[in-house]
Amino acid sequence: MRLAIQDLKDSTNLLNLVLENIDSAVFLTDSEVKLQDFNTTLEKLFSRPEQDLLYKRCGNAIGCVFAVEEDALCGEASHCPHCELRNSIVRALETNESTDRALLHRRFYVGDKPVEKYFQFSVRRLQWGKEPLIMVVFEDLTELESQRLMLLEKQRRLEDDLRAAAGIQQSLLPQRFPETRSCLFGSKFVPSAFVGGDIFNVFRLDERRIVMYMIDVSGHGVSSSLVTVSVSQMLRPAHTSTEAQAQKEVPDQSSIFVSPAALLEMLDNAYPYERFDTYFTITYLVLDTATGELRYSNAGHPFPVVVRGDGNLELLEAGGCMIGLGGMTPFEEGVTKLAPEDRLIIYTDGVTEYFDDRGNMFGEDRFYQYVRDLRSLRPQSMLDTLYGELMLFGNNTPPNDDISILALDYLG
């Protein structure tokens, strides 16, 4: 059914009404890239009156910084051969090629001031009688892009903070182990892509006893790292340094370090979940290097493993709930004895809960089998080999949690 003349006029008026009220700027150029028509959004976008836009070349009309500052016509300024907008208009004129949602980043003079702008534009060729016209639709993305760049800057700063936190975390790991003829140590720490909450340490308590602990604070990021640092500082032997410990300078320690269960109770009182909004697991062990007696307690941590000289495994299971739950159950303290050629292994769940690229978990059974099969290797060689097998299992998938393992061979 053919439209009546009045209907056609009404439809044209409706179209004009729509164009005048949309957020996108729309303009038409002729074969000389001069503006022939536009909606009021274009005037508002560049703060230019109609007489400064109509019949002006595109770059001059919308205040291209190159055209303005070089006092040149659009098409003759230095940047024109590289201008995405002008090249899109020319291609549409010459080859009828359309452009969809291309990006344009440049300074434009809005009023009398150059302003950095981000636009998305589309170009279409229209035929009006024998004359080709190019329709350009402009969308101003400047505010969105500014917000995106602001978020990227915040992300960069956060990543810098995380790297700094990771550096602090790794600086707290033991650089040297206490010198003793009865023990041989090895360790492996591989941080995840995020700052995790793992930390471990080994220090001499007195002439005979050595303390070992490993902590895993829940979550990732700076907050977990801060709790990790706080706990490690609380457990740092007073008036000692790593160098002093390594040189066998033995301070007189508080009795709280002697009893694993008492120490875990102290931590549980000092780090309530309500105050720190996190919890952590810990295993804490005290070894008498002269007799091989090993006292320990776990707070929700993976059970330490003793690999006996004959290959049998003993899991050290005594303990209680994770730290931060307010003493829901008392912490039990276990005692075992290491014999010459026995090996002690403590670790975090980043090892057993490591997943490959297909979603398969490494698991405890596989971990136990490897520590049994690799018992003939020295501690550090064993841990390096174990980590290699872990990466082989996971097709080198980056770990999503810290991987921490500490091994001790008791020599008697």
C-alpha positions as CSV (number, residue, x, y, z in Angstrom):
1,M,0.0,0.0,0.0
2,R,1.5,3.3,-1.1
3,L,1.9,6.1,1.5
4,A,-0.1,9.2,1.1
5,I,1.8,12.5,0.7
6,Q,0.8,13.6,4.2
7,D,1.9,10.3,5.6
8,L,5.3,10.7,4.0
9,K,5.7,14.2,5.4
10,D,4.7,12.9,8.8
11,S,7.2,10.0,8.6
12,T,9.9,12.5,7.6
13,N,9.0,14.7,10.6
14,L,9.1,11.7,12.8
15,L,12.6,10.7,11.5
16,N,13.9,14.2,12.1
17,L,12.4,14.1,15.6
18,V,14.2,10.9,16.3
19,L,17.6,12.1,15.0
20,E,17.3,15.3,17.1
21,N,16.8,13.3,20.3
22,I,19.3,10.5,20.1
23,D,22.6,10.5,22.0
24,S,24.6,9.8,18.9
25,A,25.9,12.6,16.6
26,V,24.9,12.0,13.0
27,F,26.1,14.0,10.0
28,L,26.2,13.8,6.2
29,T,29.1,14.7,4.0
30,D,29.3,15.1,0.2
31,S,32.1,13.9,-2.1
32,E,34.4,16.7,-0.9
33,V,33.9,15.5,2.7
34,K,31.9,18.7,3.5
35,L,29.1,18.5,6.0
36,Q,25.7,18.9,4.4
37,D,23.5,18.1,7.3
38,F,23.7,17.0,10.9
39,N,21.6,16.7,14.1
40,T,21.8,19.0,17.1
41,T,23.7,16.4,19.1
42,L,26.8,17.1,16.9
43,E,26.5,20.8,17.7
44,K,26.4,20.0,21.4
45,L,29.2,17.5,21.2
46,F,31.7,19.9,19.8
47,S,30.1,23.1,21.2
48,R,29.8,24.6,17.7
49,P,27.0,26.6,16.2
50,E,25.4,25.6,12.9
51,Q,27.3,28.2,10.8
52,D,30.6,26.7,12.0
53,L,29.6,23.2,10.9
54,L,27.5,23.5,7.7
55,Y,29.4,23.1,4.4
56,K,32.8,22.9,6.3
57,R,35.2,20.0,5.7
58,C,34.8,17.3,8.3
59,G,38.0,18.0,10.3
60,N,37.6,21.7,10.2
61,A,33.9,21.4,11.3
62,I,34.5,19.2,14.3
63,G,37.8,20.9,15.4
64,C,40.4,18.3,14.6
65,V,43.5,19.4,16.5
66,F,45.8,19.0,13.5
67,A,43.5,21.1,11.2
68,V,43.2,23.8,13.9
69,E,46.8,24.1,15.1
70,E,48.2,23.8,11.6
71,D,45.6,26.2,10.2
72,A,45.0,23.7,7.4
73,L,42.0,22.4,5.5
74,C,40.8,18.9,6.3
75,G,42.7,16.6,3.8
76,E,45.8,18.8,3.8
77,A,46.9,18.6,7.4
78,S,49.9,16.5,8.3
79,H,47.8,13.8,10.0
80,C,45.2,13.4,7.3
81,P,46.8,10.5,5.5
82,H,46.6,8.6,8.8
83,C,43.2,9.8,9.9
84,E,40.9,6.8,10.6
85,L,37.7,8.9,10.1
86,R,38.7,10.6,6.9
87,N,40.1,7.4,5.4
88,S,36.8,5.6,6.2
89,I,34.8,8.4,4.5
90,V,37.0,8.2,1.4
91,R,36.8,4.4,1.2
92,A,33.0,4.6,1.4
93,L,33.0,7.2,-1.5
94,E,35.4,5.3,-3.7
95,T,34.5,1.6,-3.0
96,N,31.2,1.7,-1.1
97,E,32.9,0.1,1.9
98,S,31.2,0.5,5.2
99,T,32.9,1.0,8.5
100,D,31.3,-0.4,11.7
101,R,32.2,0.9,15.2
102,A,35.7,2.0,14.6
103,L,37.6,3.8,17.3
104,L,39.0,7.3,17.1
105,H,41.2,8.7,19.8
106,R,42.4,12.3,19.3
107,R,42.3,15.8,20.7
108,F,39.5,18.0,19.3
109,Y,38.9,21.7,20.0
110,V,35.6,21.9,21.9
111,G,34.9,25.5,22.1
112,D,38.3,27.1,22.3
113,K,40.1,24.3,24.2
114,P,41.7,21.1,23.0
115,V,40.0,18.1,24.7
116,E,41.1,14.5,24.5
117,K,38.3,12.5,23.1
118,Y,37.4,8.9,22.5
119,F,34.8,8.2,19.8
120,Q,33.3,5.2,18.2
121,F,32.1,5.8,14.7
122,S,30.3,4.1,11.8
123,V,30.3,5.1,8.1
124,R,27.7,4.3,5.4
125,R,27.4,5.5,1.8
126,L,24.0,6.7,0.7
127,Q,22.8,7.6,-2.8
128,W,20.7,10.8,-3.1
129,G,19.8,11.0,-6.7
130,K,23.1,11.1,-8.6
131,E,25.0,12.5,-5.7
132,P,26.7,10.1,-3.1
133,L,26.4,11.1,0.5
134,I,28.3,9.7,3.4
135,M,26.5,9.2,6.7
136,V,28.7,9.2,9.8
137,V,27.4,8.2,13.2
138,F,29.5,9.4,16.2
139,E,29.2,8.0,19.8
140,D,31.2,9.7,22.5
141,L,33.0,7.1,24.6
142,T,35.2,9.6,26.4
143,E,33.6,9.2,29.9
144,L,33.5,5.4,29.6
145,E,37.1,5.3,28.3
146,S,38.3,7.6,31.1
147,Q,36.7,5.4,33.7
148,R,38.3,2.3,32.0
149,L,41.7,4.0,32.1
150,M,41.1,4.9,35.7
151,L,40.3,1.3,36.6
152,L,43.4,0.1,34.7
153,E,45.5,2.5,36.7
154,K,43.9,1.3,40.0
155,Q,44.6,-2.3,38.8
156,R,48.2,-1.4,38.1
157,R,48.6,0.1,41.5
158,L,47.0,-2.9,43.1
159,E,49.3,-5.2,41.2
160,D,52.2,-3.2,42.4
161,D,51.0,-3.5,46.0
162,L,50.5,-7.3,45.5
163,R,54.0,-7.6,44.1
164,A,55.4,-5.7,47.1
165,A,53.3,-7.9,49.5
166,A,54.6,-11.0,47.7
167,G,58.2,-9.7,48.1
168,I,57.6,-9.2,51.9
169,Q,56.1,-12.6,52.1
170,Q,59.1,-14.3,50.5
171,S,61.5,-12.3,52.6
172,L,60.0,-13.9,55.7
173,L,60.9,-17.4,54.4
174,P,64.1,-18.9,56.0
175,Q,67.1,-18.0,53.9
176,R,69.3,-20.5,55.9
177,F,68.4,-23.4,58.2
178,P,69.9,-23.9,61.6
179,E,73.1,-25.8,61.5
180,T,72.9,-29.2,63.2
181,R,74.6,-32.5,62.6
182,S,71.4,-34.4,63.2
183,C,69.2,-32.8,60.6
184,L,69.2,-32.1,56.9
185,F,66.6,-29.7,55.5
186,G,65.0,-28.9,52.1
187,S,62.2,-26.5,51.2
188,K,60.1,-25.5,48.2
189,F,58.0,-22.4,47.9
190,V,56.2,-21.5,44.7
191,P,53.9,-18.5,45.0
192,S,50.6,-18.4,43.0
193,A,49.7,-15.7,40.6
194,F,48.0,-14.0,43.5
195,V,49.5,-13.2,46.8
196,G,48.7,-16.1,49.0
197,G,48.9,-16.7,52.7
198,D,51.6,-19.3,53.0
199,I,54.6,-18.9,55.3
200,F,56.9,-21.3,57.1
201,N,60.0,-21.1,59.2
202,V,62.6,-23.2,61.1
203,F,64.5,-21.8,64.1
204,R,66.5,-23.1,67.0
205,L,64.7,-22.9,70.3
206,D,67.7,-23.9,72.5
207,E,70.8,-26.0,72.2
208,R,68.8,-29.2,71.5
209,R,65.4,-28.2,70.2
210,I,64.3,-26.9,66.8
211,V,60.9,-25.4,66.0
212,M,59.2,-25.8,62.6
213,Y,55.9,-24.3,61.6
214,M,53.9,-23.7,58.5
215,I,50.9,-21.4,58.1
216,D,48.2,-21.1,55.4
217,V,46.0,-18.0,55.7
218,S,42.7,-18.2,53.9
219,G,42.1,-16.2,50.8
220,H,44.5,-14.2,48.6
221,G,45.7,-10.6,48.4
222,V,47.1,-8.0,50.6
223,S,44.9,-8.7,53.6
224,S,45.9,-12.3,53.8
225,S,49.5,-11.3,53.4
226,L,49.3,-8.8,56.2
227,V,47.9,-11.5,58.6
228,T,50.7,-13.8,57.4
229,V,53.3,-11.2,58.3
230,S,51.7,-10.5,61.6
231,V,51.6,-14.2,62.7
232,S,55.1,-14.8,61.5
233,Q,56.3,-11.8,63.5
234,M,54.6,-13.1,66.6
235,L,56.3,-16.5,66.1
236,R,59.7,-15.0,65.5
237,P,62.1,-15.8,68.3
238,A,62.8,-12.7,70.4
239,H,66.2,-11.0,70.0
240,T,67.3,-13.3,67.2
241,S,67.9,-13.2,63.6
242,T,68.3,-15.8,60.9
243,E,72.0,-15.2,60.9
244,A,72.3,-15.6,64.7
245,Q,70.2,-18.8,64.6
246,A,72.4,-20.2,61.8
247,Q,75.5,-19.5,63.9
248,K,74.0,-21.3,66.9
249,E,73.5,-18.2,69.1
250,V,70.8,-19.7,71.2
251,P,68.5,-17.3,73.2
252,D,66.5,-18.1,76.2
253,Q,63.0,-18.7,74.8
254,S,59.6,-18.4,76.5
255,S,58.0,-21.7,77.5
256,I,55.1,-20.9,75.1
257,F,57.3,-22.0,72.2
258,V,57.9,-25.4,73.8
259,S,54.3,-26.6,73.9
260,P,52.7,-26.7,70.4
261,A,49.1,-27.0,71.9
262,A,49.6,-24.0,74.2
263,L,51.0,-22.0,71.3
264,L,48.1,-22.7,69.1
265,E,45.7,-21.8,71.9
266,M,47.5,-18.4,72.2
267,L,47.2,-17.8,68.4
268,D,43.5,-18.7,68.5
269,N,42.9,-16.1,71.2
270,A,45.1,-13.5,69.4
271,Y,43.5,-13.8,66.0
272,P,39.7,-14.1,66.3
273,Y,37.8,-14.3,63.0
274,E,35.6,-11.4,64.1
275,R,38.6,-9.0,64.3
276,F,40.6,-10.1,61.2
277,D,37.8,-11.5,59.0
278,T,39.9,-14.4,58.1
279,Y,41.2,-17.7,59.6
280,F,44.3,-19.7,59.0
281,T,45.7,-23.2,59.4
282,I,49.0,-24.0,61.0
283,T,51.1,-27.0,61.9
284,Y,53.7,-26.4,64.7
285,L,56.4,-28.9,65.7
286,V,59.3,-29.0,68.2
287,L,62.0,-31.5,67.5
288,D,64.6,-32.6,70.1
289,T,67.5,-33.2,67.9
290,A,69.3,-35.3,70.5
291,T,66.6,-37.9,71.1
292,G,64.4,-37.5,68.0
293,E,61.3,-36.7,70.1
294,L,58.9,-34.7,68.0
295,R,56.0,-32.8,69.7
296,Y,53.4,-31.3,67.4
297,S,49.9,-29.9,67.0
298,N,47.8,-29.0,63.9
299,A,45.1,-26.4,63.6
300,G,43.1,-27.5,60.6
301,H,46.3,-28.0,58.6
302,P,47.2,-30.9,56.3
303,F,48.7,-33.6,58.5
304,P,52.5,-33.7,58.5
305,V,53.9,-36.9,57.1
306,V,56.7,-39.0,58.6
307,V,58.3,-41.3,56.0
308,R,60.0,-44.1,57.9
309,G,63.2,-45.6,56.8
310,D,61.3,-48.7,55.6
311,G,58.9,-46.6,53.4
312,N,55.9,-46.7,55.8
313,L,54.1,-43.5,56.3
314,E,52.9,-42.0,59.6
315,L,50.4,-39.1,59.5
316,L,50.7,-36.7,62.5
317,E,47.0,-36.1,63.2
318,A,46.8,-34.6,66.6
319,G,45.5,-31.0,66.9
320,G,42.2,-29.2,66.5
321,C,40.2,-26.6,64.5
322,M,41.7,-23.9,62.4
323,I,42.9,-20.7,64.1
324,G,40.2,-18.0,64.5
325,L,37.2,-20.0,65.6
326,G,37.5,-19.2,69.2
327,G,38.5,-22.5,70.7
328,M,35.6,-24.6,69.5
329,T,37.6,-27.6,70.5
330,P,40.8,-27.9,72.6
331,F,44.1,-28.4,70.7
332,E,45.6,-31.9,71.2
333,E,49.3,-32.3,71.3
334,G,50.9,-35.4,69.7
335,V,54.3,-37.0,70.4
336,T,56.2,-39.3,68.1
337,K,59.9,-40.2,67.7
338,L,62.1,-39.9,64.7
339,A,64.6,-42.6,64.1
340,P,67.7,-42.2,61.9
341,E,66.8,-42.2,58.2
342,D,63.3,-41.0,58.9
343,R,62.0,-38.0,57.0
344,L,59.5,-35.4,58.1
345,I,57.4,-33.5,55.5
346,I,55.1,-30.6,56.2
347,Y,53.2,-28.9,53.4
348,T,50.1,-26.8,52.5
349,D,47.1,-27.9,50.5
350,G,48.3,-26.0,47.5
351,V,50.2,-29.2,46.7
352,T,47.5,-31.8,47.0
353,E,44.7,-29.4,45.7
354,Y,46.7,-28.5,42.6
355,F,44.6,-29.0,39.5
356,D,45.6,-29.7,35.9
357,D,44.2,-28.0,32.8
358,R,41.3,-30.5,32.7
359,G,40.2,-30.0,36.3
360,N,41.9,-33.2,37.7
361,M,43.3,-32.8,41.3
362,F,46.8,-34.0,42.2
363,G,45.4,-35.4,45.5
364,E,46.7,-36.9,48.7
365,D,47.2,-40.4,47.5
366,R,49.4,-39.4,44.6
367,F,51.4,-37.1,47.0
368,Y,51.9,-39.9,49.5
369,Q,53.1,-42.2,46.7
370,Y,55.7,-39.7,45.5
371,V,57.1,-39.0,48.9
372,R,57.5,-42.7,49.5
373,D,59.0,-43.4,46.1
374,L,61.4,-40.5,46.3
375,R,62.7,-41.2,49.8
376,S,66.2,-42.2,48.6
377,L,66.8,-38.6,47.4
378,R,68.2,-35.9,49.6
379,P,65.5,-33.6,50.9
380,Q,66.1,-30.7,48.4
381,S,66.4,-33.0,45.5
382,M,63.3,-34.9,46.5
383,L,61.3,-31.6,46.7
384,D,62.6,-30.4,43.3
385,T,61.7,-33.7,41.7
386,L,58.3,-33.7,43.4
387,Y,57.5,-30.2,42.1
388,G,58.6,-31.3,38.6
389,E,56.2,-34.2,38.8
390,L,53.5,-31.9,40.0
391,M,54.0,-29.6,36.9
392,L,54.1,-32.6,34.6
393,F,50.8,-33.8,36.0
394,G,49.3,-30.4,35.5
395,N,50.7,-29.7,32.0
396,N,52.5,-26.7,33.6
397,T,49.3,-25.1,34.6
398,P,50.1,-22.1,36.9
399,P,49.1,-22.9,40.5
400,N,46.1,-21.0,41.8
401,D,47.4,-21.3,45.4
402,D,50.8,-21.1,47.0
403,I,52.8,-24.3,47.0
404,S,54.9,-24.8,50.2
405,I,56.8,-27.9,51.3
406,L,59.4,-28.4,54.0
407,A,61.3,-31.6,54.4
408,L,63.7,-32.7,57.2
409,D,65.8,-35.8,57.3
410,Y,66.7,-36.9,60.8
411,L,70.2,-38.3,60.9
412,G,70.3,-39.3,64.6
